Amino acid sequence: MKAHELHSGAGATHRKRIVGRGHSAGQGKTSGRGIKGQGARSGGTKGPYFEGGQLPFVRRLPFVRGFTNIWKVPFAPINVKELNNAFNDGDVVTPETLAAAGFIKSAAVPVKVLGQGELQKRLLVQANAFSASAKDKIEKAGGKAEVL
């Protein structure tokens, strides 16, 4: 196949409509605009917001309140009580091991360890963030909390 052999498929291109060139051309006189009215005038279109004077749809909806912080970092939360069953004494807990154990969906999402429940095992926990109570409980159990 060569560049000069390339062409569009059948029906892919259309002849440009030529309007206002007489009756025999098929689009003469009113040029496909009908007879009188807003659509027949030049500039006779309203924006997508306009609904013929009726209160537009977006104005009939309740106002959207608040805002979305575009800089918010979404953390995958995990509580210290969940670490008891999945890990043994002396294990290193990382986002990768948490994802492998099924606690979080992906190791790519930042992990925050929260302090709900009690920790009975001595673990080295590596996460992106810790709550104060979680850090305290990990250290009381003889483990260590490392921020990645």
C-alpha positions in Angstrom: 0.0 0.0 0.0 1.3 3.4 -1.0 0.3 6.9 0.2 -1.3 7.7 -3.2 -3.5 4.6 -2.9 -5.1 5.6 0.4 -8.7 6.9 0.2 -11.7 7.2 2.6 -14.2 4.4 2.8 -17.5 4.6 0.9 -19.9 7.1 2.6 -17.2 8.6 4.8 -17.1 11.9 2.9 -20.0 14.1 1.9 -20.5 16.8 -0.7 -20.6 20.3 0.9 -24.2 21.7 0.9 -24.3 24.8 -1.3 -27.3 26.9 -0.3 -28.9 30.0 -1.7 -28.1 29.3 -5.4 -31.5 29.0 -6.9 -34.4 26.6 -7.0 -32.8 23.9 -9.1 -29.9 23.5 -6.7 -32.3 22.1 -4.2 -31.5 24.6 -1.4 -32.7 27.9 -3.1 -34.9 30.7 -1.9 -35.0 30.1 1.9 -31.8 28.0 1.9 -33.2 25.3 4.1 -34.2 27.7 6.9 -38.0 27.4 6.5 -40.2 30.5 6.3 -39.9 33.3 8.9 -39.2 32.9 12.6 -36.2 32.9 14.8 -34.4 30.2 12.9 -34.7 32.0 9.6 -32.9 35.1 10.9 -29.2 35.7 10.9 -27.8 35.2 14.4 -31.2 33.6 15.3 -29.9 31.0 17.7 -29.9 31.0 21.4 -27.3 29.3 23.6 -27.8 25.7 25.0 -28.9 27.3 28.3 -31.9 29.0 26.7 -35.2 27.2 26.9 -37.6 29.6 25.2 -38.1 31.8 28.3 -38.9 28.9 30.6 -36.6 28.8 33.7 -33.6 26.8 32.5 -33.0 23.3 33.9 -29.8 24.2 35.7 -31.6 27.0 37.5 -34.4 24.7 38.6 -31.9 22.4 40.4 -30.9 23.0 44.0 -27.7 25.0 44.3 -24.6 22.9 44.7 -23.1 23.8 48.0 -19.5 23.6 49.3 -16.5 22.8 47.1 -14.2 20.0 46.1 -10.6 20.5 47.3 -8.5 19.5 44.2 -5.3 19.2 46.4 -6.9 16.6 48.8 -4.8 13.4 49.1 -7.1 10.4 49.4 -5.7 7.9 52.0 -6.6 4.2 52.2 -7.4 3.8 56.0 -6.4 0.7 58.0 -6.9 0.2 61.8 -4.3 -1.4 64.1 -6.8 -4.1 65.1 -6.8 -5.4 61.6 -3.0 -6.0 61.7 -3.4 -8.7 64.5 -4.8 -11.5 62.4 -2.8 -11.0 59.2 0.7 -10.6 60.5 3.1 -12.4 62.9 5.4 -11.0 65.5 8.4 -9.2 64.0 6.8 -8.8 60.5 7.3 -5.7 58.4 4.0 -4.2 57.3 4.2 -2.1 54.1 1.6 -0.9 51.6 2.7 -3.8 49.4 2.0 -6.5 52.1 -1.3 -4.8 53.0 -2.4 -5.0 49.3 -1.3 -8.6 49.1 -3.3 -9.4 52.3 -6.3 -7.7 50.7 -6.6 -4.8 53.2 -6.2 -2.2 50.5 -6.9 -2.2 46.8 -3.5 -0.9 45.6 -0.1 -0.2 47.0 0.0 2.9 44.9 -2.6 4.7 47.1 -1.2 6.3 50.3 -2.0 4.4 53.5 -2.9 5.9 56.8 -2.9 3.7 59.9 -5.7 4.6 62.4 -5.9 3.7 66.1 -9.1 1.7 66.4 -8.7 -1.4 68.5 -5.7 -2.9 70.2 -2.5 -4.3 68.8 -1.1 -7.5 70.4 1.9 -8.1 68.1 5.3 -6.4 67.7 5.3 -5.1 64.2 7.4 -2.7 62.1 4.7 -0.7 60.3 5.7 1.4 57.3 2.9 3.7 56.0 2.4 7.2 54.6 0.7 8.6 57.7 -0.3 7.6 61.2 -2.8 8.9 63.6 -1.4 9.8 67.0 -3.2 7.0 68.8 -2.1 4.4 66.2 1.5 5.4 66.6 1.2 5.2 70.3 -0.4 1.7 70.2 2.2 0.4 67.8 5.0 1.6 70.1 3.3 0.3 73.3 3.1 -3.2 71.7 6.9 -3.0 71.1 6.8 -2.2 67.4 7.9 0.8 65.4 6.0 3.2 63.2 7.9 4.5 60.1 6.6 7.2 57.9 7.3 6.6 54.2 
